[in-house]
Amino acid sequence: MTQIYFYSGSGNKLQTACRLCAKALQQNMKILIYTPDATMLKQLDELLWTFSPTSFIPHCHIREDSALVSATPAILSDRIPADMQFDVLLNLHREQPPTFDQFNRLIEIADNSPEDKQVARERYRFYKDAGYPLQHFQLDD
């Protein structure tokens, strides 16, 4: 069953996504970063190049060459492919992602805005009511 990890109180959702992505890669996990928001994907792509001055988070977009996508540990995507295997789904969408239960782990991030807190609470309730194991982490960034 998919384990759900909620991180709330993020001061910068994309910075938090980069930190969590780096942590997953340190654990040799393949991660899919999902949002249908093209602008957010572009911002995250740029941030992953410059996130850390001493390291690089290897990533590409799901629509790039299939050999590159297969060899890259972090994939940016506006869809969730059914024909590919990932260990972690990092959801940056306002709704629970479709077919999230095909992943071992789902990471959810909520920032400090009232709107984002509200939709994150709704996702949290959905997962809890469905019986998924949940872990919550309060961020202070």
KOLLUMDREN-135231 format. One line per field, with one value per residue: x, z, y of N, C-alpha, C, O in turn. Coordinates in steps of 0.001 Angstrom, whole numbers, plus 500000, padded with zeros to 6 digits. Atoms other than C-alpha are relative to their C-alpha. Layout:
<rs>
nu	(X/...)
nw	(Z/...)
nv	(Y/...)
cau	(X/...)
caw	(Z/...)
cav	(Y/...)
cu	(X/...)
cw	(Z/...)
cv	(Y/...)
ou	(X/...)
ow	(Z/...)
ov	(Y/...)
</rs>
This chain:
<rs>
nu	(500844/499250/499791/500181/499194/500461/499114/500776/499310/498885/499887/499811/500379/499054/498756/500262/500033/498606/499367/500549/499525/498602/500007/500420/498908/498959/500449/500057/501384/500395/501105/500804/500509/501212/500974/500440/499678/498779/499148/499337/498996/498878/499310/499314/498888/498926/499518/499228/498652/499241/500442/498859/498764/498988/500483/500967/501072/500255/501429/500430/501448/500557/500173/498707/499647/500330/498760/499611/500962/499716/498713/499993/500713/501082/500744/501043/501073/501361/500867/499438/499986/500320/499043/498668/499893/499381/500157/500624/500745/500056/501163/500063/501328/500923/500860/499274/499688/500609/499203/498890/499803/499019/498696/499721/500130/500549/499617/500867/499425/500933/499335/500673/501150/501282/500566/499257/500293/501337/500026/499160/500826/500952/499259/499654/501224/500272/499085/500299/501272/499794/499219/498573/499132/499596/499048/500054/498824/500186/498762/499784/499115)
nw	(500000/500122/498794/500299/499181/500118/499472/499987/499496/500870/500377/501446/500397/500967/499260/499223/500968/500359/498858/499875/501173/499729/498959/500637/500868/499118/499614/501263/500447/501228/499577/500979/499438/500789/499976/501340/500152/500824/499448/498828/500473/500531/498852/499286/500859/499822/498619/499810/500531/499154/498616/499104/500663/500000/500595/501090/499944/501385/500289/501355/500165/500444/501450/500678/500548/499040/499401/498988/498901/499284/499304/499116/498768/499656/501215/499898/500862/499900/500035/499288/500964/499444/500512/499441/498576/499130/498578/499304/500726/499287/500571/499855/500465/498912/499746/499921/501369/500441/499904/499053/499276/500668/499453/498620/499169/500551/499208/500154/499368/499835/499564/498915/500435/499573/501078/500112/498785/500122/500940/499427/498986/500714/500476/498814/499579/501001/499779/498686/500097/500845/499233/500320/498897/500144/499093/500160/499546/499980/500395/499438/500916)
nv	(498820/498755/499201/498586/499099/498622/498962/498765/498820/499638/498595/499978/501356/500556/500274/501213/501103/500300/500678/501350/500733/500334/501039/501256/500460/500525/501343/500747/500149/499297/499136/499282/498749/499832/498910/499616/498577/499881/498943/500550/500956/499220/499409/501073/500413/499013/500069/501233/499768/499072/500184/500125/499574/501064/501241/499898/500990/500408/500032/499666/499982/501283/500010/500099/501309/501073/500515/499013/500098/501249/499907/498831/500355/499076/499686/498985/500481/499494/501190/501150/501106/501318/500986/499767/500272/499008/500304/498878/498976/498730/499314/498548/499607/499670/501154/501262/500411/501263/501238/499850/501251/500852/499622/500400/498806/498769/498835/498833/498808/498885/498778/499285/499210/500590/500814/501252/500770/500582/501124/501056/500675/500856/501174/500779/500708/501033/501126/500578/500712/501180/500957/500008/499602/498601/499374/498552/499275/498554/499327/498673/499287)
cau	(500000/501243/502753/501762/504197/502745/505033/503183/504294/506633/507833/508695/507028/509504/512542/510980/510320/514008/515158/512821/513821/517515/516753/514937/517825/520290/518250/518548/514868/513422/511008/508221/507420/503862/501835/499695/500884/503400/504668/505430/507233/509386/510209/511091/513237/515261/515510/516754/519726/520722/519248/522561/525877/527747/525551/523212/519856/519720/516301/514448/510917/508739/508369/512097/513803/512667/516268/517038/513873/514738/518257/517294/516292/514036/511336/509187/505750/502294/500909/501382/502499/501100/503938/506874/508107/508919/509469/508151/505491/505969/502636/502654/499064/496202/494306/495263/496982/495379/496723/498916/498469/500897/503767/505464/505492/503530/504910/502560/503724/501574/502733/501561/498875/495297/494245/497010/496419/492750/493291/496077/493700/491184/493828/494956/491370/490901/493993/493115/489515/490781/493003/496431/499292/500101/503080/502999/505986/505694/508311/509809/511269)
caw	(500000/499140/502052/502125/503412/504061/504536/505644/506399/503449/502912/499308/497811/494937/497234/499478/496432/495465/498973/499086/495579/496552/499639/497560/495086/497949/498789/495161/494461/491093/491467/489331/490051/488933/488175/485174/485645/482817/484429/487682/485813/484033/487306/488968/486008/486332/490111/489963/487895/490504/493743/495336/494578/495208/493545/490636/490670/487410/485862/482578/481278/480627/476962/476234/474581/476202/476741/478614/480688/481590/482682/484659/488337/488576/485983/485620/484274/483566/483467/485311/482888/483499/481637/483747/487221/489889/493613/494585/493292/494402/493858/493236/491982/494058/493812/494658/491596/489493/489958/492889/494347/491794/493762/496953/498298/497654/498837/499332/500143/501534/501774/504224/502068/503292/499864/499725/503335/502552/499484/501280/504170/501680/500140/503605/504584/501324/501970/505642/504900/502256/504883/503529/506053/506619/508094/508683/508985/510002/508243/509681/506536)
cav	(500000/503484/505397/509063/511704/515161/518156/521281/524807/525178/528736/527885/524835/524428/524711/522075/519885/520165/519189/516188/515166/515286/513195/510555/510406/509916/506810/505599/506097/507054/509968/511379/515034/515677/518782/519704/523322/523957/527163/525363/522568/525152/526931/523640/522591/525803/525473/521873/523108/525687/524352/523414/525103/521849/519258/518639/516899/514919/515388/515646/516061/513003/513999/513781/510815/507541/506362/509599/509301/505688/506662/509776/509429/512518/513078/516202/515412/516767/513214/509943/507243/503771/502050/503306/502388/504980/504600/508024/510381/513983/515726/519471/519526/520913/517611/514063/512660/509951/506416/507508/504038/502559/504177/503004/506565/509718/513054/515998/519542/522352/525932/528586/530197/529708/528360/525766/524723/524134/521956/520059/519326/517943/515668/514568/513680/511769/509609/509118/508139/505682/504018/504938/505100/508776/510562/514301/516616/520269/522388/525522/527045)
cu	(500890/500090/499948/500805/499542/500996/499213/500823/501187/499961/500158/499830/501013/501359/499842/499986/501430/500707/499519/500415/501450/500088/499606/501118/501170/499681/499806/498577/499797/498718/499333/499433/498854/499272/499573/500311/501342/500951/500769/501085/501235/500810/500792/501190/501189/500600/500841/501419/500864/499738/501155/501272/501040/499528/498958/498954/499674/498504/499766/498476/499544/499910/501321/500227/499809/501250/500486/499085/500271/501253/500042/499175/498849/499337/498921/498883/498674/498988/500685/499942/499739/501056/501422/499985/500761/499780/499136/499255/499981/498924/500067/498672/499101/499090/500848/500213/499300/501005/501211/500323/500915/501417/500163/499760/499387/500397/499073/500646/498925/500780/499149/498781/498705/499395/500697/499777/498667/499985/500872/499230/499001/500694/500343/498792/499659/500860/499687/498713/500120/500900/501492/500818/500578/501065/499985/501258/499708/501347/500083/500917/499340)
cw	(500000/501343/499603/501006/499730/500665/499938/500601/499158/499676/498501/499504/499035/500643/500822/499087/499607/501131/500128/498828/500221/501037/499411/499124/500809/500442/498771/499541/498706/500324/498806/500704/499099/500283/498571/499679/499276/500538/501213/499599/499471/501134/500756/499200/500190/501399/500251/499455/500977/501485/500985/499267/499886/499388/498933/500189/498560/499762/498525/499984/499409/498481/499228/499517/501052/500658/501095/501216/500829/500858/501047/501255/500398/498707/500316/499042/500268/499905/500800/499060/500688/499645/500536/501504/500710/501436/500702/499011/500893/499318/500291/499486/501203/500381/500195/498581/499623/500113/500922/500697/499285/500511/501418/500959/499207/500946/499629/500765/500068/500450/501050/499568/500438/498935/499917/501228/499874/499063/500491/501071/499343/499474/501183/500464/499036/500261/501328/499951/499168/500682/499673/501227/499736/501019/499699/500587/499896/499694/500653/499080/499384)
cv	(501245/500704/501465/500820/501428/500935/501306/501131/500421/501493/500160/498571/499368/499710/498720/498785/499601/499256/498560/499125/499556/498880/498636/499437/499457/498575/499107/499704/500781/500758/500671/501226/500440/501312/500292/501468/500151/501060/499491/498994/500721/500619/498945/499488/500933/499914/498749/500136/500787/499822/499969/500426/498891/498687/500294/498914/499610/499815/500277/499988/498666/499894/499948/498569/498905/499406/500946/499908/498742/500099/501111/499707/500921/500466/501034/499620/500691/498863/498888/498811/498662/498971/500179/499778/501123/499548/501039/500882/501231/500830/501491/500553/500260/498825/498749/499500/498699/498861/500121/498686/499007/500272/499469/501159/501139/501120/501153/501161/501069/501225/500705/500815/499318/499076/498643/499120/499285/498802/498849/499230/499058/498742/499088/499183/498869/498769/499299/499181/498728/498966/499934/500394/501397/500372/501487/500629/501497/500649/501375/500792/501182)
ou	(501922/499087/500575/500692/499668/501387/498872/501778/502070/498921/499818/500715/501318/502003/500744/500528/501735/501419/500321/500630/501791/500912/500219/501356/501840/500583/499173/498295/500401/497780/499997/498757/499051/499020/500414/500040/502398/502169/501959/502165/502360/502040/501930/502244/502316/501817/501827/502327/502082/500254/501117/501512/502000/500287/498475/499288/499024/497828/500637/497833/500259/499940/501324/499381/500216/501197/500952/499552/500196/501336/501003/498054/497977/499992/498134/499141/498358/497784/501877/498869/500270/501124/502352/498964/501835/498796/498347/499727/499473/499084/500105/498507/499345/498513/502026/499306/499035/502207/502242/501433/501139/502365/499183/499238/499632/500167/498873/501180/498232/501615/498188/498131/498623/498831/500043/499674/498539/499448/500577/499345/498749/500139/500208/498916/499270/500345/499689/498672/499384/501102/502170/500398/501159/501013/499985/501712/499324/502330/499068/501906/499958)
ow	(500671/502035/498628/502217/498613/501813/498853/501346/499646/499285/497946/499678/499151/500302/500863/499439/499502/500881/500351/498992/499954/500913/499739/499115/500375/500766/498854/499010/498494/500893/497887/501726/497921/501435/497672/498569/499870/500478/501356/500189/499720/501109/501159/499770/500375/501558/500985/499932/501014/502293/502005/498137/499126/499332/498806/500527/497847/500479/497825/500966/498612/497945/497997/499714/502202/501823/502142/502354/502057/501919/501810/501147/501163/497818/501247/497891/501398/499807/501098/498805/501764/500270/500028/502160/500272/501746/501591/497904/502014/498174/501449/499343/502297/501468/499840/497751/500476/499958/500686/501194/499793/500086/502140/502059/498011/502153/498454/501859/499082/501351/501564/500407/500447/499264/499804/501107/500250/499414/500211/501164/499851/499555/501091/500732/499463/500313/501406/500453/499389/500144/500065/501995/498683/502176/498538/501669/498836/500402/500939/499525/498587)
ov	(501278/500874/501879/500635/501930/500724/501776/500911/501126/502024/501205/497734/498182/498717/497884/497738/498413/498284/497653/497924/498403/497974/497620/498229/498519/497803/498055/498629/501833/500200/501150/501104/500738/501667/500292/501926/499939/500886/499771/498978/500289/500581/499187/499208/500472/500008/498810/499455/500612/500593/500657/500000/499019/497720/501419/497778/500374/499078/500794/499617/498058/498787/499969/497696/499068/499011/500496/499934/498789/499480/501200/499209/500510/501009/500859/499268/501065/499100/498958/498265/498387/497913/499552/499986/501536/498877/500720/501143/501184/501255/501906/501765/499750/498815/498720/499561/497852/499079/499491/498498/497908/499611/499282/500978/501300/501037/501460/500976/501323/501151/500132/501437/498090/498033/497606/497899/498120/497752/497687/498008/497965/497646/497868/497988/497782/497652/498070/498058/497766/497877/498984/501259/501657/499957/501896/500258/501990/500428/502009/501375/501887)
</rs>
